[in-house]
Amino acid sequence: MVPVTWYMALSAAVFAIGVFGFVTRRNVIIMFMSVELMLNAVNINLVAMSHYLEDIRGQIMVFFIKAVAAAEAAIGLAIIIALFRNKPTAHIDEIKEMGG
């Protein structure tokens, strides 16, 4: 059986990759994928701890997080497509339409 610390280390590594991608890249699509990586890292952590503690609440929470992530992906991609139609660039520094 794989120890729970390995799952926690995997989750931390995936989350760190997501944070690094979000902070260093200025492409909207890459930033969006980095946020999805961070959500999946949290899901790995929740499932591992749920299995370790023999409680199903973590796995139920993952189900709801996946549902919210699907809605976020649909809305986020729609916003990206709308921005790309107005200004044909995917770099966040060149997009000023969303600024107040």
C-alpha contacts under 8 A as a table, 3 or more apart, distances in Angstrom:
res1	aa1	res2	aa2	distance
2	V	6	W	7.06
3	P	6	W	5.79
3	P	7	Y	7.36
4	V	7	Y	5.25
4	V	8	M	6.34
4	V	48	A	6.37
4	V	49	M	7.33
4	V	52	Y	6.81
5	T	8	M	4.89
5	T	9	A	6.05
6	W	9	A	5.01
6	W	10	L	6.12
7	Y	10	L	5.00
7	Y	11	S	6.05
7	Y	44	I	7.11
7	Y	45	N	6.80
7	Y	48	A	6.32
8	M	11	S	5.00
8	M	12	A	6.10
8	M	44	I	7.86
8	M	45	N	5.94
8	M	48	A	7.52
9	A	12	A	5.04
9	A	13	A	6.09
10	L	13	A	5.10
10	L	14	V	6.17
10	L	41	A	7.86
11	S	14	V	5.24
11	S	15	F	6.05
11	S	41	A	4.64
11	S	42	V	6.76
11	S	44	I	5.87
11	S	45	N	5.81
12	A	15	F	5.07
12	A	16	A	6.02
12	A	41	A	6.95
13	A	16	A	5.07
13	A	17	I	6.21
14	V	17	I	5.10
14	V	18	G	6.25
14	V	37	L	6.57
14	V	38	M	6.85
14	V	40	N	7.96
14	V	41	A	5.58
15	F	18	G	5.01
15	F	19	V	6.21
15	F	37	L	6.53
15	F	38	M	4.73
15	F	39	L	7.96
15	F	41	A	5.28
15	F	42	V	7.57
16	A	19	V	5.07
16	A	20	F	6.02
16	A	38	M	7.87
17	I	20	F	5.09
17	I	21	G	6.08
17	I	34	S	7.64
17	I	37	L	7.69
18	G	21	G	5.13
18	G	22	F	6.14
18	G	33	M	7.91
18	G	34	S	4.36
18	G	35	V	6.29
18	G	36	E	7.76
18	G	37	L	5.22
18	G	38	M	5.23
19	V	22	F	5.10
19	V	23	V	6.08
19	V	34	S	6.75
19	V	35	V	7.75
19	V	38	M	7.13
20	F	23	V	5.29
20	F	24	T	5.95
21	G	24	T	5.48
21	G	25	R	5.74
21	G	30	I	7.06
21	G	31	M	6.56
21	G	34	S	5.61
22	F	25	R	5.85
22	F	26	R	7.85
22	F	30	I	7.23
22	F	31	M	4.74
22	F	32	F	7.83
22	F	34	S	5.47
22	F	35	V	7.07
23	V	26	R	7.93
25	R	30	I	6.73
25	R	31	M	6.64
26	R	30	I	7.63
26	R	31	M	7.10
26	R	91	H	5.42
26	R	92	I	5.45
26	R	93	D	6.94
27	N	30	I	5.36
27	N	31	M	6.21
27	N	90	A	5.43
27	N	91	H	4.49
27	N	92	I	5.98
28	V	31	M	5.08
28	V	32	F	6.08
28	V	80	I	7.47
28	V	90	A	5.61
28	V	91	H	6.02
28	V	92	I	5.92
29	I	32	F	5.00
29	I	33	M	6.25
29	I	80	I	7.95
29	I	90	A	7.18
30	I	33	M	5.06
30	I	34	S	6.13
31	M	34	S	5.00
31	M	35	V	6.37
32	F	35	V	5.26
32	F	36	E	6.53
32	F	76	G	7.79
33	M	36	E	5.02
33	M	37	L	6.28
34	S	37	L	4.95
34	S	38	M	6.35
35	V	38	M	5.10
35	V	39	L	6.33
36	E	39	L	5.05
36	E	40	N	6.20
36	E	69	A	7.59
37	L	40	N	5.10
37	L	41	A	6.20
38	M	41	A	5.06
38	M	42	V	6.42
39	L	42	V	5.21
39	L	43	N	6.33
39	L	65	I	7.95
39	L	69	A	7.80
40	N	43	N	4.87
40	N	44	I	6.22
41	A	44	I	5.12
41	A	45	N	6.34
42	V	45	N	5.07
42	V	46	L	6.17
43	N	46	L	5.04
43	N	47	V	6.15
43	N	62	V	5.64
43	N	65	I	7.78
44	I	47	V	5.33
44	I	48	A	6.11
45	N	48	A	5.21
45	N	49	M	6.14
46	L	49	M	5.30
46	L	50	S	5.92
46	L	58	G	5.15
46	L	59	Q	6.72
46	L	61	M	7.86
46	L	62	V	6.93
47	V	50	S	4.98
47	V	51	H	6.13
47	V	58	G	5.85
47	V	59	Q	5.43
47	V	62	V	7.29
48	A	51	H	5.23
48	A	52	Y	6.11
49	M	52	Y	4.88
49	M	53	L	5.94
49	M	58	G	7.24
50	S	53	L	5.30
50	S	54	E	5.81
50	S	55	D	5.16
50	S	56	I	5.91
50	S	57	R	6.82
50	S	58	G	4.93
50	S	59	Q	6.38
51	H	54	E	4.93
51	H	55	D	6.54
51	H	56	I	7.52
52	Y	55	D	7.91
55	D	58	G	7.00
56	I	59	Q	5.37
56	I	60	I	6.36
57	R	60	I	5.05
57	R	61	M	6.17
58	G	61	M	5.05
58	G	62	V	6.31
59	Q	62	V	5.00
59	Q	63	F	6.49
60	I	63	F	5.13
60	I	64	F	6.67
61	M	64	F	5.18
61	M	65	I	6.16
62	V	65	I	4.93
62	V	66	K	6.08
63	F	66	K	5.23
63	F	67	A	6.43
64	F	67	A	5.01
64	F	68	V	6.26
65	I	68	V	5.10
65	I	69	A	5.98
66	K	69	A	4.94
66	K	70	A	6.14
67	A	70	A	5.19
67	A	71	A	6.49
68	V	71	A	5.14
68	V	72	E	6.05
69	A	72	E	4.86
69	A	73	A	5.96
70	A	73	A	5.05
70	A	74	A	6.31
71	A	74	A	5.18
71	A	75	I	6.21
72	E	75	I	5.22
72	E	76	G	5.73
73	A	76	G	5.07
73	A	77	L	5.93
74	A	77	L	5.39
74	A	78	A	6.19
75	I	78	A	5.07
75	I	79	I	6.26
76	G	79	I	5.16
76	G	80	I	6.19
77	L	80	I	4.94
77	L	81	I	6.07
78	A	81	I	5.15
78	A	82	A	6.15
79	I	82	A	5.05
79	I	83	L	6.13
80	I	83	L	5.14
80	I	84	F	6.03
81	I	84	F	5.00
81	I	85	R	6.20
82	A	85	R	5.27
82	A	86	N	6.67
83	L	86	N	5.32
83	L	87	K	6.17
83	L	88	P	7.81
83	L	95	I	7.82
83	L	97	E	7.79
84	F	87	K	5.13
84	F	88	P	4.83
84	F	89	T	6.04
84	F	90	A	6.82
85	R	88	P	6.11
87	K	95	I	7.45
89	T	94	E	7.28
89	T	95	I	7.72
91	H	94	E	5.78
91	H	95	I	6.95
92	I	95	I	5.40
93	D	96	K	7.74
95	I	98	M	7.34
96	K	99	G	5.41
